[in-house]
Amino acid sequence: MQFRSRNGEDDSQVNLTPLIDVVFLLLIFFMVSTTFDTTSELKIQLPEASAQKKPPAPQKVIVSIDPRGNFFVNGKRLKAPTGELLTLELHRLIGSDKDRPVVIQSDAASPVQSLVTAMDVIGQMGLKRLSIATTQPIQ
């Protein structure tokens, strides 16, 4: 057995055919497995803006209750802390606008009965947008 070539040089050549085959197989694999982004378009007819101004938001009515149970409507103190006077004042301010927002601000030391009276008056008037203002405790 003769392991050396006759001319004394080593025959060390790399056969590139299998390497090229593998590269082509990888290229075909990536071409087949790649998904292309297909975007679909929706035909939407957008509304056009007009130059008209929006009607202003209705002014909210603020009913405040102090520690003694007195009612204040938009900062104006009522003569007596009764539900009848509160009803009259709210009717004077609101009229027939049942969608006008009403905010009750009650002091933490105020009687609960005053808060219940204010909520009852607002409910009997048929007002739909009632909120009670609160504050975060200071730490």
N, C-alpha and C positions, 0 to 999 in steps of 0.2 A: 504494500500500500504506500502510495506516495501522496503526501499531504501538501507538499510545496509545489509551486508552479515551476516550470522549467526555466524560466528566465530569471528567477530569483526574486521577483517582486510579488508582493501580496496582492491578490485580487480581492479588494474590499470595495465592492460597489453595493449601494443600497438600491433595492428595487422599489421604485416609487409607485408602481401600479396599484398595490393594495391601499396605499395612503390616499391616492386620488379617488379610488372607489369609495372609501369611507367619507371623504370630504363631500363627494357628490351625494351620497346617501343622506348625510346630515343636512345638506342644502335642500334636498327634496323634502325631508321630514319637516324642516322649519317652514318651507313654503306651503306645505299642505296644512300644517297645524296652525298657522297664523290666521287670526280673524281680523278682518279689516273693519274699521269703524264705519258703520252705515248709519248716517243720521237721517231721521225722518223729519219731515217738516209738517207742522200743523198750520193750516190756513185759518188764521184768527182775524176777525174783523174787529179792530180796536175802536172804542168810542172816541169821538173827538172832543176836545176840551172847548168849553165855551167861555166867553169873556165875562159871564155873569158872576156876580159875587154870591157866595153862600150866605144864606140868612144867618145873622148872628145867633150864637147859642143862647138859650134862655138864661136870664140871670137867676142864680140860685137864691133861695130865701134861707137865711140863717136864723134859727131859733136857738137862743142861748138861755141857759138856766144857771143862775148864780147859786152860791151855797145856801142862801135863805129860801130858795125856791121861786124867786122872781123870774118872770119871762122877759126876754129881750128879743125883739124881732128886727133883724138887720141893724142892731145896735140901739134901737129905740126901746126904752123900758116901758112896759105896760103898767097901767095904774094899779092893778091888783093881779095877783097870781091866780087867775081863774081861767077855766077852759072857755068860758063864753067870750071873754075879752080876746083871748088868743084866736078863737074862731073868727071873730069880727075883723081882727087885724089881718089874718091870713086871707080872708075873703076880699078885703080891701086891696091887698097887694097882688094876689094871684088872680082873682076873678074866676073865670071859667077855664083857665089853662090848667088842665089836670096833668100835663106832662112837665110842669115846672119842677125842678129839683129842689128838695127841702133838706137842709142839713141841721141836725140837732146837736148842739154842743152843750153837754151837761157837765157841771163841775163834779168832781169826785165826792165832794162833801154835800152836794145838793140832795134833797129828799127824793127818794125813788118815786114817790107819788107824783111829783112834778114831771118827771120824765115819762111816766105812764100816762099822765094827763095830756102831755104834748103829743105823744104817739097816738093816743086815742082820738084827739081832735083831727090830726092829720089823716088818720084812717077813715074817720067819718066824713071828711071832705072828699074822699075818693082820690087823693093824690097817690100816684103810683111810684114816684121816685123819691124814696126816703132813705137817708143815710145818717148814721150816728158817728160823729167825729170822735176820735180817740187820739191820745198822745202816748209816746213811749216814755216809760219812767226814766228819770235821770239817775245815772249810777255814778 
